[in-house]
Amino acid sequence: MTTDPAGPATVDEYIAGFPPEVRDRLEEVRAAIREMVPEAGEKISYRIPTFTLGGKPLVYFAGHTKHIGVYPAPVEHPELGAALAPYAKGKGTVQFPLDRPIPFDVVRKIVRFRVEENEARAAPKRKKKA
């Protein structure tokens, strides 16, 4: 991975800084998220790729030496806990090892949950404006 102190300016630049095998996995995760939320924007935030929806952060992903991280992951959510159980987790993060296939069904569940969560947060704000 290339380490520019200023960080990458675009998601493409971020992904290009990785070895080809990691680059391919990052592109696959990116495509899975894009497929779920085609209207989402992309940017770099906290020096990692970020998808936004309605101007708000939706989901982040990042490459590491041995895994791809997806943030925030609802690791405590009762319905998603079982799906996330096989993977290393941190507070609000899940790590998908590079030596195993990326579980795109789990990535999609995380994205779906985050879309619903963002919509629920936006609903009270929309009512206030009405």
C-alpha positions as CSV (number, residue, x, y, z in Angstrom):
1,M,0.0,0.0,0.0
2,T,1.2,3.5,-0.8
3,T,1.3,5.8,2.2
4,D,1.0,9.4,1.2
5,P,0.9,11.6,4.3
6,A,-1.9,13.7,2.6
7,G,-3.8,10.5,1.9
8,P,-5.6,9.6,-1.4
9,A,-7.9,12.2,-3.0
10,T,-10.2,9.7,-4.6
11,V,-11.5,6.2,-4.1
12,D,-9.7,5.1,-7.3
13,E,-6.4,6.6,-6.0
14,Y,-6.9,4.7,-2.7
15,I,-7.5,1.4,-4.4
16,A,-4.6,1.9,-6.8
17,G,-2.2,2.0,-3.8
18,F,-2.7,-1.7,-3.1
19,P,-1.1,-4.8,-4.6
20,P,-3.2,-6.3,-7.4
21,E,-4.8,-9.1,-5.4
22,V,-6.0,-6.6,-2.7
23,R,-7.0,-4.1,-5.3
24,D,-9.3,-6.7,-7.0
25,R,-11.0,-7.5,-3.6
26,L,-11.5,-3.8,-2.9
27,E,-13.1,-3.3,-6.3
28,E,-15.4,-6.2,-5.6
29,V,-16.6,-4.8,-2.3
30,R,-17.0,-1.4,-4.0
31,A,-19.1,-2.9,-6.8
32,A,-21.3,-4.8,-4.3
33,I,-22.0,-1.6,-2.4
34,R,-22.7,0.3,-5.6
35,E,-25.0,-2.5,-6.7
36,M,-27.0,-2.1,-3.5
37,V,-27.1,1.7,-3.5
38,P,-26.5,3.0,-7.0
39,E,-27.5,6.5,-6.0
40,A,-24.8,6.7,-3.3
41,G,-21.9,9.1,-3.6
42,E,-18.3,8.2,-3.2
43,K,-15.6,10.1,-1.4
44,I,-12.6,9.7,0.8
45,S,-13.3,10.3,4.5
46,Y,-10.9,9.4,7.4
47,R,-8.5,8.5,4.5
48,I,-10.6,5.6,3.4
49,P,-13.4,5.0,0.8
50,T,-16.8,6.2,1.9
51,F,-20.2,5.8,0.4
52,T,-22.6,8.6,1.2
53,L,-26.4,8.7,1.0
54,G,-28.3,12.0,1.2
55,G,-25.0,13.7,2.1
56,K,-24.5,11.5,5.1
57,P,-21.9,8.7,5.5
58,L,-23.4,5.3,4.7
59,V,-20.6,2.8,4.8
60,Y,-16.8,2.8,4.7
61,F,-14.4,0.1,3.5
62,A,-10.7,-0.2,3.8
63,G,-7.9,-2.5,2.7
64,H,-5.4,-3.9,5.2
65,T,-2.6,-6.4,5.1
66,K,-4.7,-9.4,5.8
67,H,-8.3,-8.3,5.6
68,I,-10.9,-5.9,4.1
69,G,-12.7,-3.9,6.8
70,V,-16.2,-2.6,6.5
71,Y,-17.5,0.1,8.9
72,P,-19.8,0.7,10.6
73,A,-21.0,-2.9,11.0
74,P,-23.9,-3.5,13.3
75,V,-22.0,-6.2,15.3
76,E,-24.4,-6.0,18.2
77,H,-27.6,-6.2,16.0
78,P,-29.5,-9.4,16.9
79,E,-30.5,-10.2,13.3
80,L,-27.0,-9.6,11.9
81,G,-25.0,-11.1,14.8
82,A,-25.1,-14.6,13.4
83,A,-24.0,-13.5,9.9
84,L,-21.1,-11.6,11.4
85,A,-20.1,-14.2,14.0
86,P,-17.4,-16.0,11.8
87,Y,-15.5,-12.8,11.3
88,A,-13.2,-10.8,13.5
89,K,-14.9,-7.7,14.8
90,G,-14.1,-4.5,16.6
91,K,-16.5,-1.9,17.9
92,G,-18.7,-1.3,14.8
93,T,-16.3,-3.0,12.4
94,V,-16.0,-6.3,10.7
95,Q,-13.0,-7.8,9.0
96,F,-13.2,-10.1,6.0
97,P,-9.9,-12.1,5.7
98,L,-8.1,-11.8,2.3
99,D,-7.4,-15.6,2.4
100,R,-11.2,-16.4,2.2
101,P,-13.9,-15.4,-0.2
102,I,-15.6,-12.1,0.6
103,P,-19.1,-12.9,1.9
104,F,-21.0,-10.6,-0.3
105,D,-24.3,-11.7,1.2
106,V,-23.1,-10.3,4.5
107,V,-21.8,-7.1,2.9
108,R,-25.2,-6.6,1.4
109,K,-26.9,-7.2,4.8
110,I,-24.6,-4.5,6.3
111,V,-25.4,-2.0,3.6
112,R,-29.1,-2.7,3.7
113,F,-29.1,-2.2,7.5
114,R,-27.2,1.1,7.1
115,V,-29.6,2.4,4.4
116,E,-32.5,1.6,6.7
117,E,-30.7,3.2,9.7
118,N,-30.0,6.4,7.7
119,E,-33.6,6.6,6.4
120,A,-34.9,6.2,10.0
121,R,-32.7,9.0,11.2
122,A,-33.8,11.2,8.3
123,A,-37.5,10.6,8.8
124,P,-38.0,12.8,11.9
125,K,-36.0,15.6,10.2
126,R,-38.3,15.4,7.1
127,K,-41.4,15.6,9.4
128,K,-40.1,18.8,11.1
129,K,-39.6,20.5,7.7
130,A,-43.1,19.5,6.5
